[in-house]
Amino acid sequence: MAIKVNYSVGNDLYPGAYLKVQKIICSENMIESFEEQEDGTELLVYTKVPETIANIFVYPDEEARQNNARPLHYFGIEFKYDPESGENIYKAAYAALKNVKRLKDEVMEDV
């Protein structure tokens, strides 16, 4: 699975570059906050917040992707994912990748 798109790095344009979700990292962060109680005191409360990050490799073309050549660029995106949903996490990552601001106006092809 990958996304084919025109991609630029600096002044170089790579028409038909392949974006591949290489790795997904899921974790839970503990967020601290204070909740005011009825008696006027404050109680320290910890809330679990899920965090999901996908590492994206960019290959110049299909051949480079299929041969696991060194990627020409890489970046990470954070996206919302509920592990309880049963949704395929890679499909969720690719859907989030299509909504990245930098790629929003590009024509994309699922490959």
Buried (B, 14 or more C-beta within 10 A) or exposed (E): EBBBBEBEEEEEEBEBBBBBBEEBEEEEEEEEEEEEEEEEEEEEEEEEEEEBBBBBBBBBBBEBBEEEEEBBBEEEBEBEBEEEEEEEBEEBBBEBBBEBEEBEEEEBEEE
